[in-house]
Amino acid sequence: MSVLTVSSKGQIVLPAALRRRLGLGAGAQVELVEEQDELRLRVVRDVRTQDISGLAGLIQARASGAPRRLEHFDAALVLRRGKGDAA
């Protein structure tokens, strides 16, 4: 645990190792939450939207020729088949 000192301007300095670990650079936003007699800092992360159309064709699988059915993706059925049980 680090002990921080409040300056005469009300500022605190987060240790460099902590800033690196959390990816906090200049302009990063931190939310201050007051709870009874304590303060919590929470890093505000932007959730950026991304256009996924450029990812089309990135993953390619060989076609087996047989159409896939929903039960092919059921993990429980796959495990049962692997143990020799009739599915």
Jmol script that loads the backbone (N, CA, C; Angstrom):
load data "model"
ATOM      1  N   MET A   1       0.854  -1.171   0.000  1.00  0.00           N
ATOM      2  CA  MET A   1       0.000   0.000   0.000  1.00  0.00           C
ATOM      3  C   MET A   1       0.899   1.231   0.000  1.00  0.00           C
ATOM      4  N   SER A   2       0.539   2.205  -0.781  1.00  0.00           N
ATOM      5  CA  SER A   2       1.282   3.456  -0.854  1.00  0.00           C
ATOM      6  C   SER A   2       0.550   4.531  -0.075  1.00  0.00           C
ATOM      7  N   VAL A   3       1.313   5.384   0.586  1.00  0.00           N
ATOM      8  CA  VAL A   3       0.749   6.541   1.269  1.00  0.00           C
ATOM      9  C   VAL A   3       1.028   7.753   0.395  1.00  0.00           C
ATOM     10  N   LEU A   4      -0.027   8.477   0.056  1.00  0.00           N
ATOM     11  CA  LEU A   4       0.088   9.642  -0.810  1.00  0.00           C
ATOM     12  C   LEU A   4      -0.067  10.905   0.026  1.00  0.00           C
ATOM     13  N   THR A   5       0.640  11.946  -0.379  1.00  0.00           N
ATOM     14  CA  THR A   5       0.570  13.232   0.312  1.00  0.00           C
ATOM     15  C   THR A   5      -0.208  14.211  -0.549  1.00  0.00           C
ATOM     16  N   VAL A   6      -1.100  14.934   0.068  1.00  0.00           N
ATOM     17  CA  VAL A   6      -1.884  15.953  -0.632  1.00  0.00           C
ATOM     18  C   VAL A   6      -1.103  17.261  -0.598  1.00  0.00           C
ATOM     19  N   SER A   7      -0.905  17.864  -1.781  1.00  0.00           N
ATOM     20  CA  SER A   7      -0.165  19.119  -1.863  1.00  0.00           C
ATOM     21  C   SER A   7      -1.036  20.287  -1.420  1.00  0.00           C
ATOM     22  N   SER A   8      -0.439  21.477  -1.337  1.00  0.00           N
ATOM     23  CA  SER A   8      -1.191  22.672  -0.955  1.00  0.00           C
ATOM     24  C   SER A   8      -2.267  23.015  -1.985  1.00  0.00           C
ATOM     25  N   LYS A   9      -2.130  22.503  -3.209  1.00  0.00           N
ATOM     26  CA  LYS A   9      -3.123  22.721  -4.257  1.00  0.00           C
ATOM     27  C   LYS A   9      -4.168  21.602  -4.295  1.00  0.00           C
ATOM     28  N   GLY A  10      -4.069  20.640  -3.368  1.00  0.00           N
ATOM     29  CA  GLY A  10      -5.028  19.538  -3.336  1.00  0.00           C
ATOM     30  C   GLY A  10      -4.686  18.409  -4.292  1.00  0.00           C
ATOM     31  N   GLN A  11      -3.467  18.382  -4.778  1.00  0.00           N
ATOM     32  CA  GLN A  11      -3.068  17.362  -5.740  1.00  0.00           C
ATOM     33  C   GLN A  11      -2.370  16.196  -5.041  1.00  0.00           C
ATOM     34  N   ILE A  12      -2.510  15.014  -5.650  1.00  0.00           N
ATOM     35  CA  ILE A  12      -1.757  13.855  -5.190  1.00  0.00           C
ATOM     36  C   ILE A  12      -0.977  13.309  -6.376  1.00  0.00           C
ATOM     37  N   VAL A  13       0.079  12.578  -6.108  1.00  0.00           N
ATOM     38  CA  VAL A  13       0.895  11.989  -7.163  1.00  0.00           C
ATOM     39  C   VAL A  13       0.825  10.473  -7.020  1.00  0.00           C
ATOM     40  N   LEU A  14       0.424   9.801  -8.088  1.00  0.00           N
ATOM     41  CA  LEU A  14       0.403   8.348  -8.088  1.00  0.00           C
ATOM     42  C   LEU A  14       1.804   7.837  -8.420  1.00  0.00           C
ATOM     43  N   PRO A  15       2.293   6.828  -7.725  1.00  0.00           N
ATOM     44  CA  PRO A  15       3.626   6.299  -7.997  1.00  0.00           C
ATOM     45  C   PRO A  15       3.763   5.830  -9.452  1.00  0.00           C
ATOM     46  N   ALA A  16       4.948   6.022 -10.020  1.00  0.00           N
ATOM     47  CA  ALA A  16       5.187   5.690 -11.430  1.00  0.00           C
ATOM     48  C   ALA A  16       4.912   4.222 -11.718  1.00  0.00           C
ATOM     49  N   ALA A  17       5.308   3.333 -10.833  1.00  0.00           N
ATOM     50  CA  ALA A  17       5.092   1.901 -11.064  1.00  0.00           C
ATOM     51  C   ALA A  17       3.598   1.590 -11.177  1.00  0.00           C
ATOM     52  N   LEU A  18       2.799   2.233 -10.359  1.00  0.00           N
ATOM     53  CA  LEU A  18       1.347   2.038 -10.406  1.00  0.00           C
ATOM     54  C   LEU A  18       0.772   2.581 -11.708  1.00  0.00           C
ATOM     55  N   ARG A  19       1.232   3.756 -12.113  1.00  0.00           N
ATOM     56  CA  ARG A  19       0.750   4.343 -13.377  1.00  0.00           C
ATOM     57  C   ARG A  19       1.103   3.444 -14.556  1.00  0.00           C
ATOM     58  N   ARG A  20       2.298   2.894 -14.563  1.00  0.00           N
ATOM     59  CA  ARG A  20       2.703   1.987 -15.652  1.00  0.00           C
ATOM     60  C   ARG A  20       1.850   0.725 -15.650  1.00  0.00           C
ATOM     61  N   ARG A  21       1.653   0.134 -14.481  1.00  0.00           N
ATOM     62  CA  ARG A  21       0.886  -1.105 -14.374  1.00  0.00           C
ATOM     63  C   ARG A  21      -0.554  -0.912 -14.842  1.00  0.00           C
ATOM     64  N   LEU A  22      -1.138   0.243 -14.548  1.00  0.00           N
ATOM     65  CA  LEU A  22      -2.522   0.514 -14.937  1.00  0.00           C
ATOM     66  C   LEU A  22      -2.643   1.178 -16.307  1.00  0.00           C
ATOM     67  N   GLY A  23      -1.529   1.491 -16.928  1.00  0.00           N
ATOM     68  CA  GLY A  23      -1.560   2.128 -18.241  1.00  0.00           C
ATOM     69  C   GLY A  23      -2.065   3.555 -18.198  1.00  0.00           C
ATOM     70  N   LEU A  24      -1.742   4.270 -17.125  1.00  0.00           N
ATOM     71  CA  LEU A  24      -2.198   5.651 -16.987  1.00  0.00           C
ATOM     72  C   LEU A  24      -1.141   6.606 -17.517  1.00  0.00           C
ATOM     73  N   GLY A  25      -1.483   7.318 -18.548  1.00  0.00           N
ATOM     74  CA  GLY A  25      -0.591   8.332 -19.091  1.00  0.00           C
ATOM     75  C   GLY A  25      -1.210   9.700 -18.887  1.00  0.00           C
ATOM     76  N   ALA A  26      -0.565  10.689 -19.479  1.00  0.00           N
ATOM     77  CA  ALA A  26      -1.090  12.052 -19.385  1.00  0.00           C
ATOM     78  C   ALA A  26      -2.492  12.103 -19.970  1.00  0.00           C
ATOM     79  N   GLY A  27      -3.404  12.716 -19.255  1.00  0.00           N
ATOM     80  CA  GLY A  27      -4.778  12.845 -19.729  1.00  0.00           C
ATOM     81  C   GLY A  27      -5.685  11.691 -19.338  1.00  0.00           C
ATOM     82  N   ALA A  28      -5.139  10.650 -18.692  1.00  0.00           N
ATOM     83  CA  ALA A  28      -5.970   9.527 -18.258  1.00  0.00           C
ATOM     84  C   ALA A  28      -6.961  10.029 -17.219  1.00  0.00           C
ATOM     85  N   GLN A  29      -8.123   9.407 -17.196  1.00  0.00           N
ATOM     86  CA  GLN A  29      -9.150   9.835 -16.255  1.00  0.00           C
ATOM     87  C   GLN A  29      -9.320   8.798 -15.156  1.00  0.00           C
ATOM     88  N   VAL A  30      -9.456   9.307 -13.937  1.00  0.00           N
ATOM     89  CA  VAL A  30      -9.649   8.475 -12.761  1.00  0.00           C
ATOM     90  C   VAL A  30     -10.871   9.009 -12.033  1.00  0.00           C
ATOM     91  N   GLU A  31     -11.781   8.118 -11.682  1.00  0.00           N
ATOM     92  CA  GLU A  31     -12.989   8.508 -10.975  1.00  0.00           C
ATOM     93  C   GLU A  31     -12.753   8.389  -9.468  1.00  0.00           C
ATOM     94  N   LEU A  32     -13.206   9.370  -8.717  1.00  0.00           N
ATOM     95  CA  LEU A  32     -13.078   9.376  -7.267  1.00  0.00           C
ATOM     96  C   LEU A  32     -14.432   9.017  -6.667  1.00  0.00           C
ATOM     97  N   VAL A  33     -14.449   7.954  -5.850  1.00  0.00           N
ATOM     98  CA  VAL A  33     -15.678   7.499  -5.211  1.00  0.00           C
ATOM     99  C   VAL A  33     -15.506   7.667  -3.711  1.00  0.00           C
ATOM    100  N   GLU A  34     -16.439   8.398  -3.087  1.00  0.00           N
ATOM    101  CA  GLU A  34     -16.388   8.623  -1.641  1.00  0.00           C
ATOM    102  C   GLU A  34     -17.316   7.626  -0.971  1.00  0.00           C
ATOM    103  N   GLU A  35     -16.785   6.856  -0.035  1.00  0.00           N
ATOM    104  CA  GLU A  35     -17.562   5.863   0.706  1.00  0.00           C
ATOM    105  C   GLU A  35     -17.269   6.032   2.194  1.00  0.00           C
ATOM    106  N   GLN A  36     -18.223   6.500   2.942  1.00  0.00           N
ATOM    107  CA  GLN A  36     -18.100   6.756   4.378  1.00  0.00           C
ATOM    108  C   GLN A  36     -16.798   7.494   4.681  1.00  0.00           C
ATOM    109  N   ASP A  37     -15.825   6.827   5.288  1.00  0.00           N
ATOM    110  CA  ASP A  37     -14.589   7.525   5.654  1.00  0.00           C
ATOM    111  C   ASP A  37     -13.418   7.132   4.754  1.00  0.00           C
ATOM    112  N   GLU A  38     -13.703   6.705   3.529  1.00  0.00           N
ATOM    113  CA  GLU A  38     -12.621   6.345   2.619  1.00  0.00           C
ATOM    114  C   GLU A  38     -12.883   6.871   1.215  1.00  0.00           C
ATOM    115  N   LEU A  39     -11.824   6.982   0.460  1.00  0.00           N
ATOM    116  CA  LEU A  39     -11.897   7.401  -0.938  1.00  0.00           C
ATOM    117  C   LEU A  39     -11.356   6.275  -1.798  1.00  0.00           C
ATOM    118  N   ARG A  40     -12.003   6.037  -2.918  1.00  0.00           N
ATOM    119  CA  ARG A  40     -11.539   5.025  -3.865  1.00  0.00           C
ATOM    120  C   ARG A  40     -11.307   5.689  -5.210  1.00  0.00           C
ATOM    121  N   LEU A  41     -10.225   5.299  -5.844  1.00  0.00           N
ATOM    122  CA  LEU A  41      -9.939   5.758  -7.191  1.00  0.00           C
ATOM    123  C   LEU A  41     -10.233   4.612  -8.145  1.00  0.00           C
ATOM    124  N   ARG A  42     -10.911   4.917  -9.237  1.00  0.00           N
ATOM    125  CA  ARG A  42     -11.231   3.916 -10.244  1.00  0.00           C
ATOM    126  C   ARG A  42     -10.835   4.449 -11.604  1.00  0.00           C
ATOM    127  N   VAL A  43     -10.087   3.679 -12.343  1.00  0.00           N
ATOM    128  CA  VAL A  43      -9.651   4.094 -13.673  1.00  0.00           C
ATOM    129  C   VAL A  43     -10.850   4.070 -14.610  1.00  0.00           C
ATOM    130  N   VAL A  44     -11.048   5.155 -15.330  1.00  0.00           N
ATOM    131  CA  VAL A  44     -12.124   5.251 -16.318  1.00  0.00           C
ATOM    132  C   VAL A  44     -11.539   4.820 -17.658  1.00  0.00           C
ATOM    133  N   ARG A  45     -12.076   3.742 -18.188  1.00  0.00           N
ATOM    134  CA  ARG A  45     -11.596   3.222 -19.476  1.00  0.00           C
ATOM    135  C   ARG A  45     -12.648   3.485 -20.541  1.00  0.00           C
ATOM    136  N   ASP A  46     -12.214   4.013 -21.664  1.00  0.00           N
ATOM    137  CA  ASP A  46     -13.110   4.207 -22.794  1.00  0.00           C
ATOM    138  C   ASP A  46     -13.377   2.859 -23.446  1.00  0.00           C
ATOM    139  N   VAL A  47     -14.623   2.634 -23.795  1.00  0.00           N
ATOM    140  CA  VAL A  47     -14.976   1.452 -24.569  1.00  0.00           C
ATOM    141  C   VAL A  47     -15.135   1.929 -25.998  1.00  0.00           C
ATOM    142  N   ARG A  48     -14.149   1.655 -26.781  1.00  0.00           N
ATOM    143  CA  ARG A  48     -14.159   2.145 -28.159  1.00  0.00           C
ATOM    144  C   ARG A  48     -14.867   1.150 -29.063  1.00  0.00           C
ATOM    145  N   THR A  49     -15.712   1.673 -29.924  1.00  0.00           N
ATOM    146  CA  THR A  49     -16.350   0.810 -30.909  1.00  0.00           C
ATOM    147  C   THR A  49     -15.390   0.650 -32.081  1.00  0.00           C
ATOM    148  N   GLN A  50     -15.487  -0.485 -32.713  1.00  0.00           N
ATOM    149  CA  GLN A  50     -14.577  -0.748 -33.818  1.00  0.00           C
ATOM    150  C   GLN A  50     -15.357  -1.383 -34.959  1.00  0.00           C
ATOM    151  N   ASP A  51     -14.999  -1.021 -36.152  1.00  0.00           N
ATOM    152  CA  ASP A  51     -15.621  -1.588 -37.335  1.00  0.00           C
ATOM    153  C   ASP A  51     -14.994  -2.958 -37.581  1.00  0.00           C
ATOM    154  N   ILE A  52     -15.805  -4.001 -37.522  1.00  0.00           N
ATOM    155  CA  ILE A  52     -15.256  -5.342 -37.671  1.00  0.00           C
ATOM    156  C   ILE A  52     -15.282  -5.847 -39.113  1.00  0.00           C
ATOM    157  N   SER A  53     -15.771  -5.032 -40.033  1.00  0.00           N
ATOM    158  CA  SER A  53     -15.854  -5.496 -41.423  1.00  0.00           C
ATOM    159  C   SER A  53     -14.472  -5.798 -41.996  1.00  0.00           C
ATOM    160  N   GLY A  54     -13.439  -5.153 -41.485  1.00  0.00           N
ATOM    161  CA  GLY A  54     -12.086  -5.429 -41.960  1.00  0.00           C
ATOM    162  C   GLY A  54     -11.538  -6.758 -41.486  1.00  0.00           C
ATOM    163  N   LEU A  55     -12.225  -7.399 -40.547  1.00  0.00           N
ATOM    164  CA  LEU A  55     -11.772  -8.686 -40.035  1.00  0.00           C
ATOM    165  C   LEU A  55     -12.339  -9.868 -40.814  1.00  0.00           C
ATOM    166  N   ALA A  56     -13.223  -9.602 -41.744  1.00  0.00           N
ATOM    167  CA  ALA A  56     -13.837 -10.677 -42.520  1.00  0.00           C
ATOM    168  C   ALA A  56     -12.758 -11.487 -43.234  1.00  0.00           C
ATOM    169  N   GLY A  57     -12.845 -12.814 -43.102  1.00  0.00           N
ATOM    170  CA  GLY A  57     -11.890 -13.699 -43.754  1.00  0.00           C
ATOM    171  C   GLY A  57     -10.610 -13.902 -42.970  1.00  0.00           C
ATOM    172  N   LEU A  58     -10.488 -13.280 -41.808  1.00  0.00           N
ATOM    173  CA  LEU A  58      -9.271 -13.410 -41.010  1.00  0.00           C
ATOM    174  C   LEU A  58      -9.075 -14.843 -40.534  1.00  0.00           C
ATOM    175  N   ILE A  59     -10.149 -15.467 -40.120  1.00  0.00           N
ATOM    176  CA  ILE A  59     -10.087 -16.853 -39.671  1.00  0.00           C
ATOM    177  C   ILE A  59     -10.749 -17.714 -40.732  1.00  0.00           C
ATOM    178  N   GLN A  60     -10.007 -18.666 -41.215  1.00  0.00           N
ATOM    179  CA  GLN A  60     -10.550 -19.542 -42.242  1.00  0.00           C
ATOM    180  C   GLN A  60     -10.469 -20.978 -41.749  1.00  0.00           C
ATOM    181  N   ALA A  61     -11.507 -21.711 -41.970  1.00  0.00           N
ATOM    182  CA  ALA A  61     -11.536 -23.125 -41.615  1.00  0.00           C
ATOM    183  C   ALA A  61     -11.846 -23.918 -42.866  1.00  0.00           C
ATOM    184  N   ARG A  62     -11.229 -25.065 -42.950  1.00  0.00           N
ATOM    185  CA  ARG A  62     -11.505 -25.924 -44.099  1.00  0.00           C
ATOM    186  C   ARG A  62     -12.921 -26.464 -43.994  1.00  0.00           C
ATOM    187  N   ALA A  63     -13.599 -26.442 -45.089  1.00  0.00           N
ATOM    188  CA  ALA A  63     -14.950 -26.967 -45.108  1.00  0.00           C
ATOM    189  C   ALA A  63     -14.882 -28.483 -45.145  1.00  0.00           C
ATOM    190  N   SER A  64     -15.646 -29.141 -44.286  1.00  0.00           N
ATOM    191  CA  SER A  64     -15.658 -30.605 -44.257  1.00  0.00           C
ATOM    192  C   SER A  64     -16.645 -31.173 -45.259  1.00  0.00           C
ATOM    193  N   GLY A  65     -17.422 -30.316 -45.851  1.00  0.00           N
ATOM    194  CA  GLY A  65     -18.415 -30.767 -46.809  1.00  0.00           C
ATOM    195  C   GLY A  65     -19.759 -31.032 -46.154  1.00  0.00           C
ATOM    196  N   ALA A  66     -19.753 -31.371 -44.867  1.00  0.00           N
ATOM    197  CA  ALA A  66     -21.001 -31.642 -44.164  1.00  0.00           C
ATOM    198  C   ALA A  66     -21.456 -30.368 -43.460  1.00  0.00           C
ATOM    199  N   PRO A  67     -22.745 -30.050 -43.545  1.00  0.00           N
ATOM    200  CA  PRO A  67     -23.214 -28.851 -42.849  1.00  0.00           C
ATOM    201  C   PRO A  67     -23.098 -29.031 -41.337  1.00  0.00           C
ATOM    202  N   ARG A  68     -22.814 -27.958 -40.639  1.00  0.00           N
ATOM    203  CA  ARG A  68     -22.683 -27.991 -39.183  1.00  0.00           C
ATOM    204  C   ARG A  68     -24.049 -27.763 -38.555  1.00  0.00           C
ATOM    205  N   ARG A  69     -24.291 -28.456 -37.450  1.00  0.00           N
ATOM    206  CA  ARG A  69     -25.546 -28.307 -36.720  1.00  0.00           C
ATOM    207  C   ARG A  69     -25.242 -27.742 -35.354  1.00  0.00           C
ATOM    208  N   LEU A  70     -26.265 -27.224 -34.696  1.00  0.00           N
ATOM    209  CA  LEU A  70     -26.088 -26.582 -33.403  1.00  0.00           C
ATOM    210  C   LEU A  70     -25.467 -27.524 -32.378  1.00  0.00           C
ATOM    211  N   GLU A  71     -25.856 -28.801 -32.382  1.00  0.00           N
ATOM    212  CA  GLU A  71     -25.306 -29.732 -31.393  1.00  0.00           C
ATOM    213  C   GLU A  71     -23.810 -30.000 -31.590  1.00  0.00           C
ATOM    214  N   HIS A  72     -23.268 -29.677 -32.742  1.00  0.00           N
ATOM    215  CA  HIS A  72     -21.819 -29.807 -32.947  1.00  0.00           C
ATOM    216  C   HIS A  72     -21.044 -28.839 -32.056  1.00  0.00           C
ATOM    217  N   PHE A  73     -21.712 -27.805 -31.571  1.00  0.00           N
ATOM    218  CA  PHE A  73     -21.059 -26.787 -30.767  1.00  0.00           C
ATOM    219  C   PHE A  73     -21.419 -26.899 -29.284  1.00  0.00           C
ATOM    220  N   ASP A  74     -22.148 -27.935 -28.911  1.00  0.00           N
ATOM    221  CA  ASP A  74     -22.535 -28.153 -27.512  1.00  0.00           C
ATOM    222  C   ASP A  74     -21.386 -28.856 -26.798  1.00  0.00           C
ATOM    223  N   ALA A  75     -20.753 -28.175 -25.856  1.00  0.00           N
ATOM    224  CA  ALA A  75     -19.575 -28.722 -25.183  1.00  0.00           C
ATOM    225  C   ALA A  75     -19.888 -30.011 -24.430  1.00  0.00           C
ATOM    226  N   ALA A  76     -21.050 -30.104 -23.808  1.00  0.00           N
ATOM    227  CA  ALA A  76     -21.400 -31.316 -23.053  1.00  0.00           C
ATOM    228  C   ALA A  76     -21.501 -32.517 -23.980  1.00  0.00           C
ATOM    229  N   LEU A  77     -22.119 -32.348 -25.138  1.00  0.00           N
ATOM    230  CA  LEU A  77     -22.215 -33.461 -26.082  1.00  0.00           C
ATOM    231  C   LEU A  77     -20.859 -33.856 -26.635  1.00  0.00           C
ATOM    232  N   VAL A  78     -20.010 -32.891 -26.885  1.00  0.00           N
ATOM    233  CA  VAL A  78     -18.667 -33.179 -27.396  1.00  0.00           C
ATOM    234  C   VAL A  78     -17.879 -33.990 -26.369  1.00  0.00           C
ATOM    235  N   LEU A  79     -17.992 -33.610 -25.088  1.00  0.00           N
ATOM    236  CA  LEU A  79     -17.291 -34.360 -24.038  1.00  0.00           C
ATOM    237  C   LEU A  79     -17.831 -35.769 -23.914  1.00  0.00           C
ATOM    238  N   ARG A  80     -19.160 -35.938 -24.018  1.00  0.00           N
ATOM    239  CA  ARG A  80     -19.754 -37.287 -23.946  1.00  0.00           C
ATOM    240  C   ARG A  80     -19.269 -38.148 -25.091  1.00  0.00           C
ATOM    241  N   ARG A  81     -19.190 -37.585 -26.277  1.00  0.00           N
ATOM    242  CA  ARG A  81     -18.712 -38.352 -27.435  1.00  0.00           C
ATOM    243  C   ARG A  81     -17.270 -38.786 -27.226  1.00  0.00           C
ATOM    244  N   GLY A  82     -16.466 -37.927 -26.606  1.00  0.00           N
ATOM    245  CA  GLY A  82     -15.072 -38.242 -26.371  1.00  0.00           C
ATOM    246  C   GLY A  82     -14.871 -39.379 -25.381  1.00  0.00           C
ATOM    247  N   LYS A  83     -15.870 -39.643 -24.520  1.00  0.00           N
ATOM    248  CA  LYS A  83     -15.780 -40.725 -23.524  1.00  0.00           C
ATOM    249  C   LYS A  83     -16.344 -42.035 -24.042  1.00  0.00           C
ATOM    250  N   GLY A  84     -16.786 -42.065 -25.301  1.00  0.00           N
ATOM    251  CA  GLY A  84     -17.276 -43.300 -25.874  1.00  0.00           C
ATOM    252  C   GLY A  84     -18.762 -43.527 -25.683  1.00  0.00           C
ATOM    253  N   ASP A  85     -19.472 -42.612 -25.071  1.00  0.00           N
ATOM    254  CA  ASP A  85     -20.922 -42.745 -24.898  1.00  0.00           C
ATOM    255  C   ASP A  85     -21.608 -42.468 -26.218  1.00  0.00           C
ATOM    256  N   ALA A  86     -22.696 -43.105 -26.438  1.00  0.00           N
ATOM    257  CA  ALA A  86     -23.481 -42.830 -27.647  1.00  0.00           C
ATOM    258  C   ALA A  86     -24.203 -41.510 -27.476  1.00  0.00           C
ATOM    259  N   ALA A  87     -24.104 -40.658 -28.481  1.00  0.00           N
ATOM    260  CA  ALA A  87     -24.764 -39.360 -28.409  1.00  0.00           C
ATOM    261  C   ALA A  87     -25.715 -39.205 -29.556  1.00  0.00           C
TER     262      ALA A  87
END
end "model"
wireframe off; spacefill off
backbone 0.3
color backbone group
